[in-house]
């Protein structure tokens, strides 16, 4: 009886020890595998395949709270104007590199779509562009013209039409009429 | 012996394991700290780490459990496990007592916000779901009022953070977006003085509710509708609210009463029955069809009703007591429309508890009197807390055959220290189209096209006149108020584009600057702004000031 009890005790001790080993292993030594991409290689764009990636300086217009302030940024040059516009908008929406400048687009605004038609760039923002706008004419002007002055540096883009959630609206923020195209206006740029 | 060692190791491992799950990352003044959540979902922060980081003097006596903190002029002492703390000889109660966790002293987050003036926000990744607050609902109860914060999820106690200070309650929701809604503007006046919402950079949405009195307030989760409930208990018996009031349907009369008090003169404005133009407008299904170019396109019946209401307002305003000695005839016969920006449920810029709609209306009333003194014929698009569309405002300007249209606003800037005024006028900035129009003008065959070109030319003339007035106004504003000009800009402004007279929008200064916001509420500066605008009109019309 005593022997049986001793075996049972031993079995429990072994189970206990095994459990502790597993717990220690997972707590301190185990590295969980990172998610492995299963996208076939041919779909993954590798920039090194290209002989040279041509970059060019574009001026991005952000805000100092009063006016548009230029900031130089490098953009990958592509022949297709729409793709170039996409690169510029995507880079612009990362915000200014200079910490003293403000990103004029209302917070949490996302880009839904953009397309080029007849030298007009249509930019479709998410509804946060409207809902997160806090009021005031200057913030409104800087939000719209910051984008317009930046993207119209592309030769094929003369003017911009803003859409919100795919809809065309006469007034997308509060004061400016957006039922028509907006042309760039250099008078808003701060002259140093 | 081995068994004891193994048991101890197991307990230690389990201890570590459990605590790794009850930690939470909290940003204190944008610096990340690891806090702890207890069984009741109360978040605690380590005292020693925070005090070291922010150079706050503190001491902890482990034998007695006494905590002492010296922050600025404050001497704070408390004890582990005791809710009472002594602040400069005054006893105050914490909602949760300090605790010792892993030999470290932890205090509830409320303590750091309330007494050490630290900003707390949460690491968004600690929360699985991004929440979205839609609106408020208010329901009267036997004890007082229940405020339902309607969201797309139910907030557990660890998913919001409550701070009470005097009669103000601040509830912060990490990783939550609060929708701008009318329901924040329409609340039961008996209980609430004001509600502000703030969606901050770090994805934390905050609701700030200023109560009229020091009510007993309890906050807790609610499942149906999902969100949060703020229970306000009041001993005083109040009038019953109908059940399930959605306050966006109730009328906010406070602003009207406030404005009524501000009317100069000895006439009792409360007796005046001001017609509500907005109500009349709502009868028309499609207001956007209102054209301001041609009378033929107006809805004749509607126009009559609407203009009657405007006339009534003007008569009431004319009853304002005018100081006859100061009347000059410098602007005799000039019809000037004063448009107080925003109004009603459109508060415009809301900053530091002040509304753009109130400040613009206060200045508009003073400007009305200034023009009256100068023997002009002033008109106001609104004289109450009512919301008008751009079409309504333009309609008033064109119908009154005004010589000048002035729209009053306050400004805003992302830069909180920004100040200064800005003036805007309508400009046909689309030069490419203008060039097209002018080139076609050389060979006009189509009659409609000829009309369109004439309209464009008229617009150009109005644009030039508006710019001229804007420049005179800028000079007068700088002289009279000392404010700095920030911008004179011509663009496609919706309210100005269909006006047939020189017209400007003036943002008198930035409401986002605290000092300026306080200044703009003062009568003295409002008088100066009104004087600058009136003087500029005088120079524009009479002196023929050329700039």
Interface residues (C-beta under 8 A of the other chain):
Chain A: X13 X16 X17 X20 X23 X24 X27 X63 X64 X65 X66 X67 X102 X104 X107 X108 X131 X132 X134 X135 X136 X137 X138 X139 X141 X158 X159 X170 X171 X175 X176 X177 X178 X180 X181 X182 X183 X185 X187 X188
Chain B: X3 X6 X9 X10 X13 X16 X17 X177 X179 X180 X199 X201 X288 X348 X349 X350 X356 X390 X409 X410 X411 X412 X413 X414 X415 X418 X420 X422 X424 X429 X430 X431 X432 X486 X487 X489 X491 X492 X493 X494 X495 X497 X505 X507 X510 X511 X512
